Amino acid sequence: MGKIHKIVLEVKDLHTYYGLSHILFGVSLIVRQGEVTCLLGRNGAGKTTLIKSICGLVPASSGEVWYQGKNIIKTPAHRIASSGVIPAFSDNRIFGNLTVKENLEIGKMRPRSDEKRVIWTIEKIYDLFPILKEFEKRWAGSLSGGQQQILCVAKALMGNPELLILDEPTIGLAPVVIASIGEQIEILKAENTSILLTEQNVKFASRLGDACSIIDMGEIKYQGTFKDLHNNESIVSEYLSV
């Protein structure tokens, strides 16, 4: 039996509304230390709303979000970020009117005093993403979609996350760029970074993930391993197929 890693994040029975519209219905989720936990679902299933509720950007109406042993459900978003929960959203990637280097500098946060993992600096970012060093003086808005997504992830890393949340990092990207992002996520995982990854791309997620959940219409429909998921064609067909 493999080692069971400690729980970094635990979402319990979360309900979230946009105005009068009920979006999340009792969602529960666990992310463990040093693992990639994947949240799968079609467009509009509730993935991004869940992330925003975890990060304090959209207030949940009820439920609990436990991070490092503390319920952060009522904590302001800036304090959640400063505690080490750093998201990279697919729909809000970078500041296009700033240079690549300036984007990275904006994302910089001091690591927590008890941090025992890798400390992210611009130099280390350039080691992981050499293309950003090459383009450091370019306006971020002039980069390709794939390059902007890499910069988005890099900017999040500059926050020295204890929990990195990646919201559909492969959306709209070419296969070669997707493969590159996958390789970089594997490096982060090897360095004991805890990652919550939302995706529609099941093939991509299954290569990286240690555990997965499927969300549909704001409810969790499956939780388990990718091996069990691939053996259950009815779940894949019902909740993930286009």
C-alpha positions as CSV (number, residue, x, y, z in Angstrom):
1,M,0.0,0.0,0.0
2,G,1.3,3.4,-1.0
3,K,1.9,6.3,1.4
4,I,-1.1,8.4,2.2
5,H,-0.2,12.1,2.1
6,K,-1.6,14.6,4.5
7,I,-4.7,16.6,3.5
8,V,-3.8,20.2,2.4
9,L,-7.4,21.2,1.4
10,E,-10.7,19.8,2.2
11,V,-14.0,21.2,0.9
12,K,-17.1,20.1,2.7
13,D,-20.7,20.4,1.5
14,L,-20.1,23.7,-0.3
15,H,-23.1,25.6,-1.8
16,T,-22.6,28.7,-3.9
17,Y,-25.0,31.0,-5.7
18,Y,-24.7,33.7,-8.4
19,G,-27.6,36.0,-7.4
20,L,-30.6,33.7,-7.2
21,S,-29.0,31.0,-9.3
22,H,-27.8,27.9,-7.3
23,I,-24.5,26.9,-8.9
24,L,-22.8,24.5,-6.5
25,F,-24.8,21.8,-4.7
26,G,-23.0,20.4,-1.6
27,V,-19.6,19.9,-3.2
28,S,-16.9,18.0,-1.3
29,L,-13.3,17.6,-2.4
30,I,-9.9,16.7,-0.9
31,V,-6.4,17.7,-2.1
32,R,-3.4,15.9,-0.6
33,Q,0.2,17.2,-0.1
34,G,2.4,16.8,-3.1
35,E,-0.4,15.3,-5.3
36,V,-2.2,16.5,-8.4
37,T,-6.0,16.3,-7.8
38,C,-8.0,16.7,-11.0
39,L,-11.5,18.2,-11.2
40,L,-13.0,17.1,-14.5
41,G,-16.2,18.4,-16.2
42,R,-17.6,20.0,-19.2
43,N,-17.7,23.7,-19.8
44,G,-20.2,25.2,-17.4
45,A,-20.2,22.3,-15.0
46,G,-19.1,24.4,-12.0
47,K,-15.3,24.0,-12.0
48,T,-14.3,27.6,-12.0
49,T,-17.1,28.6,-9.6
50,L,-15.7,26.0,-7.1
51,I,-12.2,27.4,-7.5
52,K,-13.4,31.0,-7.0
53,S,-15.3,29.8,-3.9
54,I,-12.2,28.2,-2.5
55,C,-10.2,31.3,-3.1
56,G,-12.7,33.7,-1.6
57,L,-13.5,35.4,-4.9
58,V,-17.1,34.2,-4.9
59,P,-18.7,33.9,-1.4
60,A,-20.2,30.5,-0.6
61,S,-23.6,30.5,1.1
62,S,-22.8,27.4,3.2
63,G,-20.3,24.7,3.7
64,E,-16.6,24.6,4.8
65,V,-13.3,25.0,3.2
66,W,-10.4,23.7,5.4
67,Y,-6.9,24.7,4.4
68,Q,-3.9,23.6,6.5
69,G,-6.3,22.8,9.4
70,K,-8.2,26.1,9.3
71,N,-11.7,26.8,8.0
72,I,-11.2,29.7,5.5
73,I,-14.8,29.9,4.2
74,K,-15.2,33.5,5.5
75,T,-11.6,34.6,5.0
76,P,-11.0,37.5,2.5
77,A,-9.5,36.6,-0.8
78,H,-6.2,38.5,-0.3
79,R,-5.6,36.7,3.0
80,I,-6.3,33.3,1.4
81,A,-3.7,34.2,-1.3
82,S,-1.2,35.3,1.3
83,S,-1.6,32.1,3.2
84,G,-0.4,30.1,0.1
85,V,-3.5,29.3,-2.0
86,I,-2.6,30.7,-5.5
87,P,-4.9,30.3,-8.5
88,A,-4.1,30.7,-12.2
89,F,-7.3,31.3,-14.1
90,S,-7.8,30.4,-17.7
91,D,-9.9,33.5,-18.3
92,N,-7.7,36.1,-16.6
93,R,-4.1,35.2,-17.5
94,I,-1.8,38.2,-17.6
95,F,-1.4,42.0,-17.7
96,G,-1.0,42.5,-21.5
97,N,0.3,46.1,-21.1
98,L,3.2,45.0,-18.9
99,T,6.4,43.1,-19.9
100,V,6.8,39.5,-19.1
101,K,9.3,40.3,-16.3
102,E,6.9,42.9,-14.8
103,N,4.1,40.4,-14.7
104,L,6.3,38.0,-12.8
105,E,7.4,40.8,-10.4
106,I,3.7,41.6,-9.7
107,G,3.0,38.0,-8.8
108,K,5.9,37.9,-6.2
109,M,5.0,37.1,-2.6
110,R,7.2,36.2,0.2
111,P,7.1,32.5,1.2
112,R,5.5,31.6,4.4
113,S,7.9,31.5,7.4
114,D,7.2,27.7,7.8
115,E,7.7,26.9,4.1
116,K,9.9,23.9,3.6
117,R,9.6,23.5,-0.1
118,V,11.2,25.2,-3.1
119,I,11.3,29.1,-3.1
120,W,10.3,30.6,-6.4
121,T,12.3,33.4,-7.8
122,I,12.4,34.9,-11.2
123,E,15.7,33.1,-11.9
124,K,14.1,29.7,-10.9
125,I,11.1,30.6,-13.1
126,Y,13.4,31.2,-16.0
127,D,15.1,27.8,-15.4
128,L,11.7,26.1,-15.6
129,F,10.3,28.2,-18.4
130,P,13.3,29.3,-20.6
131,I,11.0,31.0,-23.1
132,L,10.0,33.6,-20.5
133,K,13.7,34.5,-20.1
134,E,14.0,34.9,-23.8
135,F,10.9,37.1,-23.9
136,E,11.3,38.9,-20.6
137,K,11.3,42.4,-22.1
138,R,8.3,41.8,-24.4
139,W,4.8,43.1,-23.8
140,A,2.9,40.2,-22.4
141,G,0.0,41.0,-24.7
142,S,2.2,40.3,-27.7
143,L,2.8,36.7,-26.7
144,S,0.9,33.7,-28.2
145,G,-1.9,32.1,-26.4
146,G,0.3,29.2,-25.2
147,Q,3.1,31.6,-24.1
148,Q,0.5,33.7,-22.2
149,Q,-0.7,30.5,-20.4
150,I,2.9,29.6,-19.4
151,L,3.3,33.2,-18.1
152,C,0.0,32.8,-16.2
153,V,1.3,29.7,-14.4
154,A,4.7,31.2,-13.8
155,K,3.1,34.3,-12.3
156,A,1.1,32.1,-9.9
157,L,4.3,30.3,-8.9
158,M,5.9,33.6,-8.0
159,G,3.4,33.7,-5.2
160,N,5.2,30.8,-3.7
161,P,2.1,28.7,-3.4
162,E,1.6,25.9,-1.0
163,L,-1.5,25.0,-3.0
164,L,-1.4,25.8,-6.7
165,I,-4.8,25.9,-8.5
166,L,-4.7,25.6,-12.3
167,D,-8.0,26.4,-14.0
168,E,-8.0,24.6,-17.4
169,P,-4.4,25.4,-18.4
170,T,-4.7,23.6,-21.7
171,I,-7.8,25.2,-23.1
172,G,-7.5,26.4,-26.7
173,L,-3.8,25.3,-27.0
174,A,-2.0,23.3,-29.6
175,P,-0.9,19.7,-28.7
176,V,2.8,20.6,-28.6
177,V,2.1,23.4,-26.0
178,I,-0.2,21.1,-24.0
179,A,2.6,18.5,-23.8
180,S,5.0,21.2,-22.6
181,I,2.7,22.4,-19.9
182,G,2.2,18.7,-18.8
183,E,6.0,18.3,-18.5
184,Q,6.2,21.4,-16.3
185,I,3.4,20.3,-14.1
186,E,5.2,17.0,-13.6
187,I,8.3,18.9,-12.5
188,L,6.2,20.9,-10.0
189,K,4.7,17.7,-8.6
190,A,8.2,16.2,-8.3
191,E,9.1,19.2,-6.1
192,N,6.2,18.4,-3.8
193,T,3.9,21.1,-5.0
194,S,0.2,20.4,-4.2
195,I,-2.0,21.1,-7.2
196,L,-5.7,21.3,-7.9
197,L,-6.1,21.0,-11.7
198,T,-9.4,21.6,-13.4
199,E,-9.7,20.2,-16.9
200,Q,-12.0,19.1,-19.8
201,N,-9.1,17.2,-21.4
202,V,-9.4,13.8,-19.7
203,K,-6.4,12.4,-21.5
204,F,-4.1,15.2,-20.3
205,A,-5.4,15.0,-16.7
206,S,-5.1,11.3,-16.5
207,R,-1.4,11.4,-17.2
208,L,-0.8,13.8,-14.3
209,G,-3.4,13.1,-11.7
210,D,-3.3,11.1,-8.5
211,A,-7.0,11.4,-7.9
212,C,-9.9,12.8,-9.8
213,S,-13.5,14.1,-9.3
214,I,-16.1,14.8,-11.9
215,I,-18.5,17.7,-11.5
216,D,-21.7,18.1,-13.5
217,M,-24.4,20.7,-13.0
218,G,-22.7,21.8,-9.8
219,E,-22.6,18.3,-8.2
220,I,-19.8,15.8,-7.7
221,K,-20.7,12.7,-9.7
222,Y,-17.6,10.7,-9.3
223,Q,-14.5,10.6,-7.0
224,G,-11.7,8.0,-7.2
225,T,-8.8,7.0,-9.3
226,F,-8.3,7.4,-13.0
227,K,-7.9,3.6,-13.4
228,D,-11.4,3.1,-12.0
229,L,-12.7,5.9,-14.1
230,H,-11.3,4.4,-17.3
231,N,-13.0,1.1,-16.4
232,N,-16.3,2.8,-16.1
233,E,-17.3,3.9,-19.6
234,S,-20.8,4.9,-18.6
235,I,-19.5,7.6,-16.3
236,V,-17.1,8.9,-19.0
237,S,-19.9,8.9,-21.6
238,E,-22.5,10.6,-19.4
239,Y,-20.4,13.3,-17.8
240,L,-17.3,13.9,-19.9
241,S,-18.1,13.1,-23.6
242,V,-18.9,16.0,-25.8
